Amino acid sequence: PVERIYRDVRVCQIYEGTSDVQKIIIQRALA
């Protein structure tokens, strides 16, 4: 179970990172 939780956390961190990059790209496109 610990490995599963760690894996889920990593996926969430990766997803958050990509979403942050997308936000920056969108802001630059709108600017």
MOPAC internal coordinates of N, CA, C and O (Angstrom, degrees):
PM7 1SCF
backbone

  N    0.0000 0     0.00 0     0.00 0    0    0    0
  C    1.4707 1     0.00 0     0.00 0    1    0    0
  C    1.5263 1   111.67 1     0.00 0    2    1    0
  O    1.2310 1   120.27 1   143.96 1    3    2    1
  N    1.3393 1   117.09 1   -36.04 1    3    2    1
  C    1.4694 1   120.24 1  -179.27 1    5    3    2
  C    1.5273 1   109.98 1   -61.71 1    6    5    3
  O    1.2310 1   120.30 1   136.63 1    7    6    5
  N    1.3138 1   117.04 1   -43.37 1    7    6    5
  C    1.4657 1   119.90 1  -179.95 1    9    7    6
  C    1.5252 1   110.30 1   -62.16 1   10    9    7
  O    1.2310 1   120.85 1   141.62 1   11   10    9
  N    1.3356 1   115.98 1   -38.38 1   11   10    9
  C    1.4658 1   119.88 1  -179.83 1   13   11   10
  C    1.5285 1   110.38 1   -64.22 1   14   13   11
  O    1.2310 1   120.45 1   136.46 1   15   14   13
  N    1.3245 1   116.74 1   -43.54 1   15   14   13
  C    1.4683 1   120.42 1   179.28 1   17   15   14
  C    1.5281 1   109.35 1   -63.07 1   18   17   15
  O    1.2310 1   120.56 1   134.52 1   19   18   17
  N    1.3364 1   116.54 1   -45.48 1   19   18   17
  C    1.4655 1   120.58 1  -179.17 1   21   19   18
  C    1.5254 1   109.91 1   -60.14 1   22   21   19
  O    1.2310 1   121.17 1   139.48 1   23   22   21
  N    1.3419 1   115.37 1   -40.52 1   23   22   21
  C    1.4572 1   120.04 1  -179.46 1   25   23   22
  C    1.5293 1   110.17 1   -65.04 1   26   25   23
  O    1.2310 1   120.31 1   137.26 1   27   26   25
  N    1.3379 1   117.02 1   -42.74 1   27   26   25
  C    1.4613 1   120.71 1   179.74 1   29   27   26
  C    1.5237 1   110.03 1   -62.64 1   30   29   27
  O    1.2310 1   120.39 1   138.32 1   31   30   29
  N    1.3324 1   116.86 1   -41.68 1   31   30   29
  C    1.4648 1   120.34 1  -179.54 1   33   31   30
  C    1.5205 1   109.74 1   -62.77 1   34   33   31
  O    1.2310 1   120.53 1   138.00 1   35   34   33
  N    1.3293 1   116.59 1   -42.00 1   35   34   33
  C    1.4690 1   119.66 1  -179.68 1   37   35   34
  C    1.5230 1   110.04 1   -62.61 1   38   37   35
  O    1.2310 1   120.56 1   137.06 1   39   38   37
  N    1.3286 1   116.54 1   -42.94 1   39   38   37
  C    1.4672 1   119.96 1   179.83 1   41   39   38
  C    1.5212 1   109.68 1   -62.19 1   42   41   39
  O    1.2310 1   120.05 1   138.59 1   43   42   41
  N    1.3229 1   117.50 1   -41.41 1   43   42   41
  C    1.4645 1   121.15 1   179.73 1   45   43   42
  C    1.5222 1   109.78 1   -63.63 1   46   45   43
  O    1.2310 1   120.08 1   137.40 1   47   46   45
  N    1.3211 1   117.45 1   -42.60 1   47   46   45
  C    1.4613 1   120.76 1  -179.43 1   49   47   46
  C    1.5268 1   109.92 1   -63.86 1   50   49   47
  O    1.2310 1   120.49 1   137.53 1   51   50   49
  N    1.3256 1   116.67 1   -42.47 1   51   50   49
  C    1.4640 1   120.33 1  -179.89 1   53   51   50
  C    1.5281 1   109.07 1   -64.72 1   54   53   51
  O    1.2310 1   120.34 1   137.43 1   55   54   53
  N    1.3471 1   116.96 1   -42.57 1   55   54   53
  C    1.4653 1   120.87 1  -179.52 1   57   55   54
  C    1.5254 1   110.18 1   -63.10 1   58   57   55
  O    1.2310 1   120.38 1   136.40 1   59   58   57
  N    1.3211 1   116.87 1   -43.60 1   59   58   57
  C    1.4649 1   120.41 1   179.54 1   61   59   58
  C    1.5222 1   110.17 1   -62.88 1   62   61   59
  O    1.2310 1   120.31 1   139.79 1   63   62   61
  N    1.3322 1   117.02 1   -40.21 1   63   62   61
  C    1.4545 1   120.34 1  -179.72 1   65   63   62
  C    1.5224 1   110.95 1   -62.85 1   66   65   63
  O    1.2310 1   120.57 1   135.36 1   67   66   65
  N    1.3342 1   116.52 1   -44.64 1   67   66   65
  C    1.4584 1   119.43 1  -179.11 1   69   67   66
  C    1.5183 1   110.06 1   -66.65 1   70   69   67
  O    1.2310 1   120.03 1   141.83 1   71   70   69
  N    1.3259 1   117.54 1   -38.17 1   71   70   69
  C    1.4658 1   120.15 1   179.92 1   73   71   70
  C    1.5284 1   109.56 1   -64.99 1   74   73   71
  O    1.2310 1   120.06 1   142.04 1   75   74   73
  N    1.3321 1   117.48 1   -37.96 1   75   74   73
  C    1.4683 1   120.71 1   178.05 1   77   75   74
  C    1.5257 1   109.61 1   -63.06 1   78   77   75
  O    1.2310 1   120.17 1   137.65 1   79   78   77
  N    1.3141 1   117.28 1   -42.35 1   79   78   77
  C    1.4667 1   120.78 1   179.46 1   81   79   78
  C    1.5224 1   109.53 1   -63.42 1   82   81   79
  O    1.2310 1   120.71 1   137.86 1   83   82   81
  N    1.3377 1   116.26 1   -42.14 1   83   82   81
  C    1.4667 1   119.91 1   179.76 1   85   83   82
  C    1.5217 1   110.29 1   -62.32 1   86   85   83
  O    1.2310 1   120.23 1   140.33 1   87   86   85
  N    1.3461 1   117.17 1   -39.67 1   87   86   85
  C    1.4696 1   120.46 1   179.13 1   89   87   86
  C    1.5235 1   109.82 1   -61.02 1   90   89   87
  O    1.2310 1   120.30 1   137.09 1   91   90   89
  N    1.3372 1   117.04 1   -42.91 1   91   90   89
  C    1.4688 1   120.57 1  -179.57 1   93   91   90
  C    1.5275 1   109.55 1   -63.71 1   94   93   91
  O    1.2310 1   120.56 1   136.76 1   95   94   93
  N    1.3301 1   116.53 1   -43.24 1   95   94   93
  C    1.4664 1   120.12 1  -179.51 1   97   95   94
  C    1.5232 1   109.93 1   -62.80 1   98   97   95
  O    1.2310 1   120.44 1   137.15 1   99   98   97
  N    1.3431 1   116.76 1   -42.85 1   99   98   97
  C    1.4711 1   120.50 1  -179.97 1  101   99   98
  C    1.5228 1   109.82 1   -63.62 1  102  101   99
  O    1.2310 1   120.33 1   136.50 1  103  102  101
  N    1.3324 1   116.97 1   -43.50 1  103  102  101
  C    1.4632 1   120.22 1  -179.60 1  105  103  102
  C    1.5249 1   110.16 1   -61.67 1  106  105  103
  O    1.2310 1   120.31 1   138.93 1  107  106  105
  N    1.3295 1   117.01 1   -41.07 1  107  106  105
  C    1.4719 1   119.62 1  -179.85 1  109  107  106
  C    1.5243 1   109.85 1   -66.83 1  110  109  107
  O    1.2310 1   120.55 1   142.26 1  111  110  109
  N    1.3307 1   116.55 1   -37.74 1  111  110  109
  C    1.4639 1   120.24 1  -179.27 1  113  111  110
  C    1.5261 1   110.35 1   -66.59 1  114  113  111
  O    1.2310 1   120.41 1   142.19 1  115  114  113
  N    1.3290 1   116.83 1   -37.81 1  115  114  113
  C    1.4699 1   120.43 1  -178.97 1  117  115  114
  C    1.5247 1   110.74 1   -77.19 1  118  117  115
  O    1.2310 1   120.22 1   149.87 1  119  118  117
  N    1.3214 1   117.19 1   -30.13 1  119  118  117
  C    1.4719 1   119.98 1  -175.87 1  121  119  118
  C    1.5290 1   110.38 1   -66.59 1  122  121  119
  O    1.2310 1   120.10 1   180.00 1  123  122  121

